[in-house]
Amino acid sequence: MSTDQKGRDAVLSDAFPSFLIGLREGLEAGLVVSILLASLAKAGRKDRAGSVWLGVAAAAALSLSFAAVLTFTSAHLPPKAQDVFGGAMALLAVAFVTTMVFWMRRASASMSGDLKAKLAAALGASAGMLVFTAFAAVAREGLETALFLWTTAQTAHDKSGPAVGAVSGIAVAALLCWGLYHRALKLNLARFFKVTGFVLVVIAAGVLAYGLTDLQESGAVGGFTSYAWDLTAHLDPNAWYAQLVAGTLNLTPKMTWLAVVGYVAYLAPVMFFYLRPAAAVVKPKPAAQRAPAAQVAQSAPAAPAVPGPSRKPAPRWALGTAVVTVPAVAAVAVIVAVGPGSGTKGGQTIEVSAASCGKGFGDLTTGEHTFQMRNTGDVAAEVYLLDPSTSAVYGEIEGLAPGTTRPMTATIGTGTYAWRCVPNGKDAVTSGAKRATGSGSSSTAVVPITEKDLDTPLEQYRAYVTDHLNELAGYTDTLKQDVDTGDLAKAKQDWLTAHLAYNRLGAAYGTFQDWDGKIDGRADGLAGKVQDKDFTGFHRLEYGLWHGEAAATLAPVADQLDGDVHGLVGDWPKQDFDPADLPLRAHEILENTLQFQLTGDADYGSGTTLATADANLAGTREVLSVIRPLIQARDPRGLKQIDAWLDRFGTAVDGAKKPDGTWTPVDQLDTATRQKLNGTLGELLEQLSVVPDLLEIRKAT
């Protein structure tokens, strides 16, 4: 491949994510602006379009100024602050869009006779609302786009890629909204208000869900790992159709319970009140009963003149200039105040390359620092700020591309620090050490994990699985015999024994490669669902046993299940196992439990998904037992919290049993019990989510 072709491919790969975000954010903002402009045009009040464009200009100026601040200073928003900001802006936008929709509905409901004249009067009295609605719609998307582009530009191979993608995406969104605008002008006015209001309510519901997810991701609101659905195994979130739905409706293949509840709780009542018939309005008197306008004018007493200076409204060019210059001036002030060289902590630019590491590393004082990490080499590199005596990591950047600069924020306490640079394919380089002066404590350091550190836990886990796979094979032998002899009542009992034995192995995150789909796969995504020929394993047998299928029909299913289990037993010693997957499995097992067992999606008739949840809990405990020493050495307090929530979830599961000790089907649980199970497991997942980061294999050692 030629150098020019590689360059073009790099631009396209860097441009595509920015194109999608430009299209997505442009559509969300443009739909609102298009409907506003079309409303004014239909009402014959195009003179009020300036109010809308004034709000758009103010939002654009604010977004561009914000981008300038991000680009030309070392200041940046931490990820949590970005999420809180985005969530707050989303909620604000929903509030104003909802207000606008109902205001438009009331305005149209009050019209009689000359519809355009009445609407024009209503719109004319609400210019401020038009300005702010347009501003809120565009500002939220513009600020998010600025953050996204600034972040992607730091790692882009070609700086023009993100800009080309974003401009292209915004241009396509503008064309789509232009088409909507001109199509709207040809619609029946009453139908136009009804349809566009309906669309806005649906969009606002999606924006609300998006905002709630942002707040959850920031940690301001809990439940970020409590998913109502997760279709990412069947739908590619990056596919064009998924991006289109996400961009217009903010419905994604993976959504939390809070986002879904917020979506429905907003959409259902708002749509109900919006679609219900409008209240009757008082009809004006017939013309014959009204006094001529001239008589009214003659009979009405003249208002006394009030002397005083006359004030002309500010010219439109002055308002336009103000909304553009004020954010620009503010941005310049911020850049001057906190930019590099202003004396704030964060002015150090640290150079990274295969030849040297840490050039520019100056004297340190305690406190929070933002270092500008610049890769002057010819390959990507990983960079760590660490204690050179222990290799404990205080900050890191992965994949710092050649010729790019990215910020790293770290809290420095009294102690010794150095930089370690690990260029791809080359030896690590460590800078000279610096001792920080002053008082204060540092952020918590993480002692890096190596593959060698995970060798012993991995061997212990493999031995555990090997022993219990042989046990599982014995259970499926018995289950096969039950079905072959026609004893289906006993087969139901032995099915549960075998199924729980399989789930206690911790089958998550690709543990058993393709065997897992054969042995414990679900019918989701299969064309024929439960009747599909590729639906095999425990759940296929479960469906047949609890739906009255004959033993002769189920015998081949049981035979195949037993054969697949024995196939796994023989294949397991030869399977490669990535040590880095072990810490992930501690979280993934119970994430699957929340997604499939506690929702009942994995119940094909036995009503035993709570028993499976209990088995998954046992599998999680086993995984944690082999990596426990590594967690204990790095975060003993966090490990204690994990243990406490493991016990709480176990108690919640046991409490959902029937008095006779059998398992209650999930759909028969009362609301309080289901909420307790979901809430407890959601918090447990929050605690477990730190394990993969804590035990991530780093190149810092």
N, C-alpha and C positions, 0 to 999 in steps of 0.2 A: 504494500500500500504506500502511495506517495506521501510526502510530507504535507503537500497541499490538501490531499484527501483527508489525512489525519486531522489537519487543522479544521477543515470543514465539519468533520464528525464531532470534534470537540465543541465547536460553536453550537451545533445542533443539540448535542447532549446537554450542554449548559443552558440552552435556550428553552428546551421543552418544559421543564418544571416552571420556569418563569412565565412561559406562554399560558400554561394552565392557570396559574394564580392570577395573571392579568385578565384572562377570560372570566374566571370565576368572580373575582372581586369587581371587575367592570360590569358584569351582568347584574350583580346584586345592587350596585349603586345605580346603574343605568336604567333598570326597570322602574325604580321609583321616580327618577328624574323624567323619564319618558312619559309616564302616566301623569305627572304634574303638568308637563308642557302640553300634552294632549288635552287635558282638562281645561286649561286656559284657552287653547285654540277653539275647542268646541263651544266654550262659553262666549266666544267673541272678545276675549280679553287678552289678546297676545301682548298688549302693552305691559301686562304683569309678568311676562316671561323673564323680564330683567331681574325680578326678585329671585326666581329659581336660579338663573345663571350667576347671580350674586352669591348665593349660597354655595354653588358649585365652585366658583372662583376662590371663595374663602377657604373651602375644604382643600382644594388643590394647592393653594399657597401654603396652607398649614402642613400638608403632607410633604411637599417639596422641601420646606424649611426643616421639617423633622428629619428627612433624609440627609440634608446637608449637615445637621448636627451630628447624626450618626457617623457620617463619612469623615468629617473634618475634626472630630474630637476623639479622645480615647474613652469618652463616656459611652456606656451601653446599658440597655435594660437587661437585667437578669431574666432567664427564661420564665420564672414564676411571675415576675412583674409584667412581662409581655402578656402572659395568659390572663392575669387579673385585669390589665388594661383592655385587652380584646373583649373579655367577658363583660366588663362594665359598659363599654361602648355598644356592644350588642344589645344589652338590656335597654340602654337609653334609646337606641334606634327603634327597637320594638315598641317602646312606649309612644314615641312620636309618630311612627307609622300607623299604629292602631288609632291614635287620636285623630290623625288625618283622615283615615278611612271612614270613621263614624261621623266626623264633621262633614265629609263629602256626602255621606248618606243622608244626614239631616238636611243639608243644603238642597239636595235633589228632591227630598220628600216635601219640602216647603214650596217647591216651585209650582206655579199654575199659570196658564196663559202663556206669557212670554218667558219661556224657560231660560233662554240665554240671558235675558236681562237680569232675572233673579239670581242666577248663578254668578253672573259678573259682579253683582253687588256683594254677594257672600265672599267671593274670592278677593274682591278689592278690600274688604274689611279685614282680611287675614293675611296680608302680605308678609308679616313677621313669621307666621307659621310656615309659609311657603319657603322663606329663606332658611329657617332653622331645619325644616324637614329635609330639604336638599343638602344642607350642610352636614346634618347627621348621617345621611345615607352615604355621601361621598367621603366624608372625613374618616369614618370607621374603616371603609375599604382602602382608602388611600394610605392611612397610617399603617395598616396591616401589610399592604403591598410594599411600603417603604422598608419596614422591618424585614420582610421576606427577602427582598432584593439585596438589601445590605448584607444579610447573612449569607446568602448564596454567592454573592460576589466575592466574599472572602476566600472561598474554596474553589471558585471557577478556574478552569484551565485557561479560558480566554475571557477577558473582562467584558468583551462585547456581547457574549452569549446571553447573560441574564437580561441585559438591556434590550437586545433584539427580541427575545421571547416575550418580555413584558409589554413592549410597545405593540407587538403583533397581536397578543391576546387582547389588549385594551382596544385595539382597532377593530378586531372581529366583534367584540362585545358592543362597540359603538355602532357598527353596521346593523347588528341584530336589533338593538334598541331603536335605531333610526327606522327600521322596518316596522317595528311595533308602533312607533309614534305615527307614522303615516297610515298604517292600517287602522289605527284607532280613530283617526280623523274621519274615516269613511263609515264608521259604525253608527248605529242608532244610539242616540245620546243616553237614553235610559238603560239600554243594554250595556253600553260602554261602562257606565258607572258600576253596574252590578258585576260585570265580568272582571274589570280591573280591580275592584275592591276585593272580590273573591281571591284573585291572584295575590294581591298584597297580603291578605290575611295568611295564606298558605306560606308565602315567603317569610313573613314575620315569625310564623311558628318554627320554621327551620332556623332562622337567625337566633331565636330564643334557645333552641336546643344547642346550637353552636356555642352561644355565650355561656350556657351552663356547663358545657364540656370544658371550655377554657378555664372556668373557675374551678372545676374539679381537678383539672390538670395542674393548676397552680397550687393546689392544697388548701385553698380558701374554703372549698366545699368538699366533703368526703364522697366516697363511692366511686372513685375514678376507675376501679377495676371491676365494678359490679355491672356486667354487661347484660342488657336485655336480649341482644343477639350478637353473634359474631359469625359473619358469613365469609370472612376472609379466606377460609379454606376452599370456598367454592366460587367466590367472586374476587377478581383482582381489583383492589382499591385504586390502582393507577390506570386501569383501563379507561378508554375514552367515555364509555357509557356511564361508568361509575363516577368519573369526574364530572360529567354533565349533570347527573342527578344531584351530586354533592354541591356543585356550583350554583344550581338554581334553587334546590329545595333544602340543601344542607342535610339530606338523608344519606347516611354512609353505611357501608357493609358492617361496620362495627360501632354500636352505640350503647352508651351506658343507660341504666334504668332511669337515672335522673333526667337525662336528655330526652328520653322517650316520654316519660311522664310529663315533663314540662311541655313537650311538643303537643301531646294530646290534651293536657289540662288547659293549654292556651287555645288550641285550634277548635276544640269542641264547643266551649261556651261562646267564644268570640264569633265563630261561624254561625252558631244558633241565633245569636242576637242580630247578626248582620243580615242573615237570610230571612228572618221572620218578617211578616208584613209590617211596613212602616205605619206609625200612628196616623190616624186620619187628621188632615189639616183643615182648617176653616176656610171654606171657599169664599172668595171675594164676592161682594154684592154685584148683581147684574148692573150693566152700565146705566140702565134706566133709573136705578135707585141711587145712583151716585150723583152727587152734585158736580157740575162741570168744574174743571180745574180752575177756570177763570173766576167762578163764584167763590170757590174756596180761597183763592188768593185774595179776593176783594174783602171777604168777611174776616179773614184772619188778621189780627192786629200786627202791625209791623214791629219787628224786634228793634229795640233801641240800639243805635250804633254805639259801639264801645271803642273809644279812641285808643290808639296804641300803635307801636311800631309793627309794621308788617314783616313777617319772616318768610323768606323763600326757602323751600326745601333744598338740601344740599344737592348739587348736580350729580348725575349718575356717574360721571367720570371720576368725581372725587371719591364716591363710595367705593368704586371699583379699585381705584388706586390704593385706598386705605386697606382694603381686605387683602391686597397682595403685599403691600410694603410692610404692614405691621408684623406679620409672621416672619418676613425676611429680616427685618431689623432685629426682632427678638432672637432669631437664629444666629445672626452675626454676633449679638451680645453674648449669647451662650458660648459660641465658639471661642471668642476672645477671652471669656472668663474662665473656661475650663479646658481649653484646648491644650495641646502639648506645649510645654515650656511655661505654663502658667504657675508652676510651683506645686501643683496638686500631685498626690501620689498616683502614679500611673503614666508619667511622662517617659519612662524608660522603654526604648525600643531594643528588643533582644534579637540578635541575628542568629539564624540557624543554618547550618550546612554540614556536609560530610567532613569538611576540613576543620571546622571549628564550631564551637557551641557556646553561646552565652556572650558574644561580643556586645558590648553596651551595658553589661551588668554592673551597675554602680553600687554605691553605698545604700544600705537598707535601714529603714526604721520600721518599728512595729505598726500594725494597722492594716487596713485593706488596701491592696495595690491592684492596679490593672496594668499589666504588662502588654506591650504590643509585640507580638511574636512574628518576625519576618523571616521567611525562608529564602535565603540568598543562594541556595544550592540548585542542583538540577534534578533532584528527585524529591518525592513527598517524604515527610518525616513525622515521627511522633516525638513530642516534646514534653518533658516532665520537670516540674519544680519539686525538688526532693531534699531530704536530709541525707547528705552523702555518707554518713556513718551507718545508717540503717536502711537506706533506699525507700523510706516512707514517703509517699507521694502527697503533696499538698495541692497540686494543680496539674492539669494535663490538657494537651490538645492532640487529637488524633487526625492523621491525614492532612497535615499542613502542606498545601501544594506549593511547588516552586513559584517564586515571584509573588506570593500572596502574603498578606498580613492579617492576623486575627488576634483579638484580645484574649487574655487569660486573666481572670480575677482570682486572687488568693488573699487570705487573711494571714498576715505574718505576725508571729510572736517572737519572743526572745529565743534565739537559737541560730543554728548554722544552716545555710541553704546553698544549693547549687543547681545548675541546669544540666539535664541529661537529654541529648538529642539522639534519636535512633532513625537515621535515614533508611529508607526501604532498600533491603539487600546489602546493607553496609554495617560496619561495626558501630557500636554506640560510642558517643563522644561526650565527656563530662567536663563542665566548666570548672573554673576555680571557685572555691567556696567563699561565701560572704556571711559575716555574722551580723544579725539584725540587732540594733540598739533600741532601747526604750523599754516601756512596760506594756504588758498585755499578753494575751494568749493567742495562739494560732488556731486556725480551723483544724478540724480533726484530720489527721493524716491516715492514709491507707497503706499498709505494708503490702507490696505487690505479691501476687500469686504467680507461680511458674507452673508449667506442666508437671514438673517433677513433684511439686507440692501436692498435686492431685493424683499422683500415681497410686499411693496407698489407699485413699478413699475409693478410687475407681476399682481397684482390685477387690476391696471389700464388697462393693456394690455388685460387681460381676459374680462374686462367689454367692452372694445372697440370691441373685436372680437364678443362677444355675441350680442351686438346691431346690428352689421353689418351682422352677420349671418342671423338674422331674415329678414333683408332687402334683402339679397341674395336669401333667400327662396321665397320671393315675386316675385323677378325677374325671377326665374326659373319656378314658377307657370305660369307666363305670357308667357314665352318661350314655355312651354309645350302646352299651349292653342293654340298658334300660329301654331305649327306643327300639332296638332290634327285637327284644322279647315282647314288646307291646305294653310294658308297664309305664304308662305315661304319667301316672300319679307320682311314682317314685322318680321319674325323669325330671319332673318339676323341682323336686327337692334337690336332686343331685345337680341340676342345672345351676341353681343358685350357689351351691357350694363351689362348683368349678368356676363360675363367673367371678365370684368374690376373690378366689385364689388368684385369678389372672389380674384383677385390678389392684391387688396388694403388691404386685410387682412394680408398680409405678410406671405403667405404660403411657408415657407422654413424651412429647418433643422428639418423635422419631426413634424411640428406644428400640423397637423391634423391626424397623424399616418397613418393608411391604407386608410383613406378616401381620402387623397390627390391623390393617384394613381387612384382611381375610378373616381374622379371628374375632375381632370386636368392632367391625365397621358398621355404620348406620346406613339407612336407605336414603338419607339426604343426598340430593344431587343425582340420583340414579333415575333414568327415564321411566322405568317401570315401578319405581318406589319399592314397596315390600314384595311385589311380584317379580321384580327384576332378577334375571338369572345371575347377576353379579352380586346380589345381596346374599351374603353367606355369614357363617360364624354364629357366635352366641346370640346375637339379636335376631337373626333369621330363625334360629331354633326357638327362641323365646316367643316370637310372633306365632309360630305354628303351634307350640304347646298351649298357649293361652287363647288361641282362636279356634280350637277344636279340630285341627288338622289330624288326619289319620296317621298311625304309626308308620304305615307303608310309605306315606308321603315324606315323613320326617326322617326316615332311616338314611337316605342319601345325605341329608343335611348334617346329621350327627356324624356320619362316617367322614365327611369332608372336614368338619370341625376337628375331629380327633386326629385326622391325618395332618392338618395344618399345624396343630399343636406339636405333634411329634416332629414335623418338619422344622419348626422353630427350635425345638430342643437340639436337633442336630446342627442347625445353622448358627445358633447363638455363639459357640466358641470361636467361629470364624468371622463374626461381625466386627467391623471397626467401630470404635466408640470414641468420639471426641471428648477429651476430659473437660473442655469448657462447657459442654452440655449439662454436666452434672449439677452445677449451681442453678442453671436455668430450670432444670426439672423440679427443683424444690418449689418453684412458683407455678410452673405450667400444669402440674397434676391437679392442683386445686382450682386453677383457673378454668380448666375443662369441667371440673365438678360444678362450678357456679353456672357455667354455660349450658351444660347438658343434663346433669343430674337434678339440680335444684329447680330447673324449669320443667322437668318431666319430658324433655325432648328425646331422651334416650330410653324412654319407657315404651316397650312394645307389647305390653299386656301383663307383665308380672307384678307391676306396682312396687318394684324393689329398688328404685333409684336411690333411696336414702341408704339402703344397705350398701350400694355401690359407693356412695359418698363416704360412708364409714370406712370402706376398704381403701378408697383413695387417700383418706386421712392416714391410714396405717402405712401406705406406700410413701407418703410424704415424710412421715416420721422416720422411716427407714433411710430415705435419702439424706435427711438432715443429720441422722446419727453418724453417718460416715464423714460428713464435712463439718460436723460440730466443732472439732478442735480448731479448725481454721477460722470459723466465725468467732469462736470464743476469744481467740487471740487478737481479733481486730475490732469486734463490737460486742463485748459481753452484755452491755445493757440492752442492745437490740435483740440479742439472742434470748434474753430473759423475757422480753415482751413477746417474741415469737412463741415461746413455750406457753406463756399465759394464754394467748389467743388460740393456740392449738387445743388446749384443754377446754376453753370456753366453747369452741366449735364442737368438740367431741361431746360435751355435755348437752349442747343444743340438739345434736343429732340423736343422742340417746333419749332425750326428752320427747322426741317426736314418735317414739315407738308406741304401739298399742299396749294396753295393760297385759296382754298375754305374751308380750315379747316379740310379736311379729311386726313387720314393717308396714307403716301407713303409706299408701300412695301419696305422692306429692300433691295431686289435685284434690285430695281429701283433707288436707291440712287446713286449719283455720288461718285467717289472715294474720293474726298476731304471731303464730308459730312460724309461718313462712317469712314474715318480715324479720323475725329474730334470726332465722337461719341465714337469710341473705345478708343481713346487716353484719352478723358475726363473721361470716366467711369473707365479706367484703373488707372488713378491717384486718382480718388475718392476711389477706392478700396484700394489703398495703404494707404490713410488716414484712412479709416475705419478699416484696419487690426489691428490697435493698440487697438481698443475697447475691443476685447475679452481678451487680455493680461491685459489691464488696469483694467478691472472689473472681473478678475479671482477670484474665491472664494478660499482664502488661509486659512491655519490653523494657521496663525501667530498671530491671536488675541485670 
